[in-house]
Amino acid sequence: MVSPHFPPDSSAGAHRVRLLAPHLRTFGWEPTVVTVDPRDYEGQLDPRLAELVPPSLRVVRCRAWPVRWTRLFGIGDLGLRAFRNLYKVCHRLLASEHFDVLFVTLLPGYTALLGRLLGPRFGVPFVLDYQDPWVGAWGQTVGGGPGGKPDLKSWATRHLASWLEPRALRSADAITAVSTGTFEAILERNPALKHTPCTAIPLGGEAADFDHLRDKAPANQYFDPMDGNFHLCYVGTLLPLGMETLRAFLRAIGLLKKRRPEQYQRLRLHFFGTSNQRERNAPQRVIPVAKEFEVDDRIAEVAPRIDYVDALTVLTQASGILMMGSSEKHYTASKLYPGLHARRPILAVYHEASSVVDILRSAGQPPNIRMITYDDVGRAESQAEALYCELSAMLCDPECNAAAVHMEAVAEFSAEHLAGKMAEVFNSVVQSGRSIVSV
C-alpha cells in the first residue's frame, strides 16, 4: 500500500491508509505500507498522530529528494521528490516477497505511475485509489498566480497530469475513490475505462482514536472546558455554498443576544480550520460575517486547518458541537463519524434532502442531537428563529446521554467496515487475475 503521506505527516492524505490498513487483517489481508521518511516531509509533523498507528503494522519508509534542493527548480511535489526511491523500495519488495495486490493512493498524483511500471512487470493486480482528483480545478480556474488565478506553472502541471493520468489508469485493475462523484469525473475524462471496476469507499473514522484521546487526556490549547462557559465548536472548512447556512446561524446568535443576554454572555463560539489552508495568514471566513450581525465578540476563529489530534480534542472537550451543511444537497456522511463519537450534544443545520439528515435523526433525539433543516423554498436564513430556540434549549440543558446515541447509524463509515469493502476489491482483482491466467 503506497501512501507518500503517512503519520507523523499531518496532512489530510495521511489518514486514508492509516485508517484502512490496520483492519485489513480482519479480512484476510496482511498490509505493508510504503511511505516517505518523516525527515523529508515539507509540512508540519505531528508525533501524536503517529501514536495512533498500531505498532504491529508493517511500515517501510524511503527518503525523498530534499525540498531545499528541489525548490531551487520549482519542485515541491512529494510524489516527484520521492518517486525514484518509492519505486526502488516497491521493486525490492515485489522481487523478494509475495504480494497479491499493489495499492496506490492519491494525492500526490505522480505515484500512480508506479502501478504502470511495477504491476505488469511482477504480474500483480493494481488498485488505484483517489482521495482527490489528479486533474481538477488547479491550472484551469485556480492556480498559483495573482489572486489565486492559474499561472504558467499550474497550467503546465494540469496539462502534464492530463497526459499522465490515462496512462496510469490503463494499468489499473480497479479504481477506488472517496465518493462516486470522484470516479464519475475520472470516467468522463477517460471513457475507455468504462469497464474498469470502480468502488466508492469514503473516508471513515476510527473509534480507537477517541479511546486513545480519553486515555491520554491531551491539553486543549484553544479554550478551558472547565471555565463555566458553554463552548460550541465547529471543525471544518466553510465553503462558499455554506455561507448562507452560516448567516442563518449567526442571525440566531443575534436573536440570543437580544432576547437572552445572560445566555449570550455564557456562550463561546469556536470555528476551526474554516479556510482548509495551513498558512498562518489564511483568511478568516466567519469573523467578517459575524461583525455584520454584531456578534463577533462571542467568536474565536482559527482559519488555518488544525492537526487531527487537536481537532478530536476540541470535539471531545466541547460543551456542544455545531454541524453545518450548505445549499448543496450532497454531503459526505462520513464526516458525522467523529462528531457522534465525541459524545457531546450536537446542533445540526442541513438541507432537508441531504443524506446526513436521516442518519442524524436515526442516531438520536434532543437533547443529544438537535436538528434544523431547510429546503430550496424555505432557505437556510428562514430558519434563524428555529435555530435560536434550539440553541437556547441547548444552553439550558447541556447534558448528553452518550448511551442514547445510536452509533450503528454510522457503522458503515467505520474504518473497519470500509476496510472490509477495500478487501472485497482486493479479492475481486485477485480472482479476476486468476481467471485470466486460467484461460
N, C-alpha and C positions, 0 to 999 in steps of 0.2 A: 504494500500500500504506500504509494509515493505521495507525500504531502510536504512540500517545501516549508510551509508554515506549520509549526507544531510547538507546544509548550516547551520552554518558557516564553516563546514568542507570544505576544499578547494581541496580535491582530486577529480579526474575525475569522480568517481562514484556518486558524489553528484548531478550531473546535470540531470540524467535520469528522476527521479520523480519530481524534481524541475520544469522541463520544461513541463512535461505532466499533472501533477495533476491540476494546476490552470485552464486548458482549458477543463477538463472533464465535468464540469458543463454545458458547452455549448451543450453537447451531452447527457444530462440527468443523469449524474452520480455525486454523491457527495462524494469526496475522503476524507479519513482520513489517514494521513501519520504517520507511526510508525517508530521512529528512535532513535538515541542514544543522550544522553545528551552531549553538547559540552565539558563539563569538562573531558570526557573520550575519546576524540579523541587523538590519538598519533601524528597525523600530524599537519600541520600549520592551524590555523583558519583565516578566512577572514570575518570580520564583514560586509564588503561592499557587499559580496555575499549574506549574509542573508537579506540585504535590498532589494534584487531582488525578494524575496519570498512575495507574496501578504499577507497582514495581515489577510485576510478572509480565508486563507487556514488553515484547522484544522491540527495541528501537535502535536502528543503525543510523549513525549520523555521518555526514561528509562536510568538508569545507567548501566554501564558495569564494570566488574571487573577491578580495577586499573592496568595499564600496569606495574607499578613499582613492583607489586606482581607477575603478570603472567610471566613477563620476567625472573624471577628467575627460572622458569620451562621451559624456551624456548618458551613461547607462547605470540605472539603479535597480532595474527589474531583477528580483531574486531568481526567477526562472532562468534568466540568461546567465546570471553570475554563477549559479550552481549547476547549470546543465551538464557540463563536462563531467563533474565528479558524481552527480546523481547517476549519470549513465554508467560510469565505471563501477560504482557500487552495485547497481542493479545487475549489470553484466556479470560481475563476480558472483553474486548470489545465485543468479539463474544458472550459471555454469557449474556451480559447485553443490547446489542443493535442489531438491524437487519442489517446485511451486506449481499450483494448479491455475492461478489467475494472477495477472498483473493489473493493478488498480491504480489509476492516477486521478487526483482531484485538482480542479482548477478553481480559482486563480492561484499563482501565475499561469498563463496560458502555454508558454513555450514547452513546459514539461509534458504536454500532451504528445509531443513528438517521440517521447520515449516508447510509447506503445507501438508506433510505426517502426521504430528501429529495433526493438527488442522482441516484441510479440511474435512476428513471423520467424525470426531467427531461432528462437527457442521453442516454437510451437506452443506458446502459452496464450490462452484467450486474454483479450484486453478489454477492460471495462473503463470507460472514460466518464468521469463524474464532474458535473458543473455546479459549483456554488454560485457563480456569477457568470454572465455572458463573456465569452472571449472577444467577440465582436459586438460591441454595444454602442452607446452614445459617444464614447470617447473618440475624438477625432472627427466626429460628424457634427454634433451640436454643442459639445463641450470639449475643453482641452486645456492646455497649459498656457494659452495666450492671455492677453489683457482681458480682464473681466470674465475669466473662465471660458473664453471662446477658443475654438480649435486653432492651433498653430501648426507650423510645418512638422514638428516632431510628433505631435499627437495624430496628425493626418497620416504621416508615414507609418506610425505604429498600427493604426487601424488597417491600413492597406496591407501591411505585412501579415497581420492577423487574418485578414480576409483571404489571403493567398495560402497561408499555412493551415488554417483550420480544416478545410475539406480534406487535405492530405492526411491529417491526423485522424479525422473521423472515419475515413475509408478503412482504416485498420481496426476500428472498434467493433468488437463482437456485441457490445451492448452499451447503451448510454443511460446514465442515471443523472438526475437533476433535482434541485431542491423544490421545484414546482413544475407543474405541467406546462405553464406558460414559458418556462425557460427552454425546455426542449422543443416545444412547438415552434419557437423562433428559430432554433437551430435547424429543424427540418424544413422550415420555409426557406432558409438560405441554402439548404443542401437537399433538394428534393430527391436526389439519387439515393438517399439514405432511408427512404420511406419504409423499407422492410427491416431496418435495424431495430431490434427491441429497445424500447425506451420505458423507463420506470421513474415515476416521481417519488422521491424519498426526501421529505422535508428535513430541515434542521430540527433536532429534537432537544430534549432536556434530560438531565441525569439527576435522579433523586439523591444519589450518593453525594453529589456536590453539596447539597443542603445539609446532609448529615455531617459532612466534614466541617462545614462552617459552624454548625452548632457546637461541635466538639472543640473547635479552635477559638470560637468567640472573638473574631478579629475586631480591632478598634474601628470605629466609624469616624472618619476624618471630616465628615460633612455636617453632622449635627449630633446633638446629645439626645438620645431617645428617652432619657430619664429626666428631662428638664421640665416636665409638666405641660409642655405644648403638644399640639396634635400635628405630627409631621406627615403630610400627604405627599407621596413621592411618585414621580413619573420617570421611567427609564426608557429611552429610545429616541430615534430620530423623529423630528417633526417635518414632514414633507409638505409641499405647497397645498396638496389636496386635503391635508389635515388641519389647515389653519382655520377653516370655518368651525370645526369642532372645538378647537382651542378657544375661539372667540366666544362660543356658547358657554364654555366652562368659565371663562373669565368674567363674562356678564353675570353668571350666577354668583361668583365671588363678590361682585359689586353689590348684588342684592343682599348677600350675607352681611357685608359691611354696613349697609343702610338699616337692615331690619334686626340683625342680631350682632351688634357691635362687640358684645362680650365673647361670642364665639369667634368672631373675626380676629380679635386680639390673640386668641389662643392658637390660631391656625398658622402653620408654616408650610408653604408650598415649595417643593424642591423638584427641579427639572434637570435631568442628567443626560448628556450625550445627544442633545437636540440637533446638533449640526451633523453628526456622524463623521466628524473630522477629528484628527488627532492634534492638529495645531493649536497651540495655546490661544492664539488670536482668532480662533473660529468665531464667526459671527453669532450673536445671540438671536434667538427667534421668538422667545417668549416675552422677555422684558419690554421690548418696544411696543408690543400689543397690550401688555399689562398696564403700561403708562396711559394708554388711551382710556382705560377703564378706571384709572386711579387706584389700582390695587397692587402696584409694583412693590409697595413696602412689605408685602407678605411673601414675596417670591425671591428665591435664590436659584439662579440658573447656571449650570456648568455646561457650557455649549460643547466643549470637546468630548469625544467618546471616552468613557472611563473604563478601567480594567474590569474584566469579567468578575473577579472575586469581589471587587468593590461594588459592582452592580448588585450581586447577590446579597452582599452585606446590607446595602441600602434597603433592598426589598424585605429582608428578614427582620430588620430593625425599625422599619417604618411603622407609624401608627396606622396608616392606611395606604393602599396602592391605587393610583389613578391609571386607568387604561383608556386610551382614546383611539378611535378609528378615524376614517376620513370619508369624504363624499364618494370615494371609490368603494364599490361593494365588496371587491375581493379583499381577503385578509388571510394571512398565513396563521392558522390557529396554533401552530407550534409555539408561537410567542406567548401563549397563555400558560404554558407549562411552568416556567419559573414563577410567574405571578401566583398561581394556585399553590405551588409547593412552598412558597414563602409563608403560607398560613397566616396571612394578615387580611383585614377587611378590604374589599375591593369595590371601587366605584368605577363603573364601566360605561362608556358612551360610544355607541356604534350605529352604523347604518342597519336598519332592520333586516335587510337582505344578506348581511354578512353572515357567513357560517359560524362566526365566533358567538353570535347571539344565542343560538340553540345550545351550543356547547356550555356556555356560562350558565344558562338557565337550568340545564340538567346537572350542572356541578353544584349549585347551591342557591339559596334564597337569602334575603335580608335577615339578620344584619351582616351575614358573611359576604354576600355578593349583592350589590345594588346596581341594577341595570337601567339605563336610559337609552332609548332608541329613537331614530328619526328616519325619514324616507325622502324621496325626491320631491314630494309635495310639502310636507311639514319638515323643513330643513333643520339643520342642527341648531341654529340660533333660536328657533321657535321653542326649543326645549330648555331654555335657561331657567324658567320657573321650576320645572320638574327637577332640574339639576340642583337648584338651590334647596329644594325640600329634602332631597336625598342626602345632600352634603350636610345639612343642618341635623338631620336624623343620625348620620354617622358620627357627628361630633357629640351628640347626646348619648349615643350607645356605641362606643368604640371597640367593644369586645368582639373577638372572633372565636367561634367554636370550630376548631380545626376538624374535629371528628364529624361534623355535619357537612363538610365539603367532600363531594364525591369525586375523588381523583380518577376513578375509572373513566370519567368523561373525556380525559385527555390521555388515556393509556396508550392510544395509538401513536402518540407523539413522544413516548418514552424512548430513550436511547436503545434499550433492549429490544423493544418491538421493531424499531427501524433497522436495527442490526439484523433482525430476522428477515426483513424484506430484502436487505442487501445480500444476505446469504442465499436467498431464493434466486437472485440474479446470478450470483456466482455458480450455483448449482445448475442453472439453465445453460450458461455459456459453456460449462464443462461438459454437460450432457450433449449439447449441440456439437461440440468439437468431436466427441467420441462417435457420434452418429456419422459425421462426415468421414472420419477415419475408417469406420467400418464399411462404408460404401466404397 
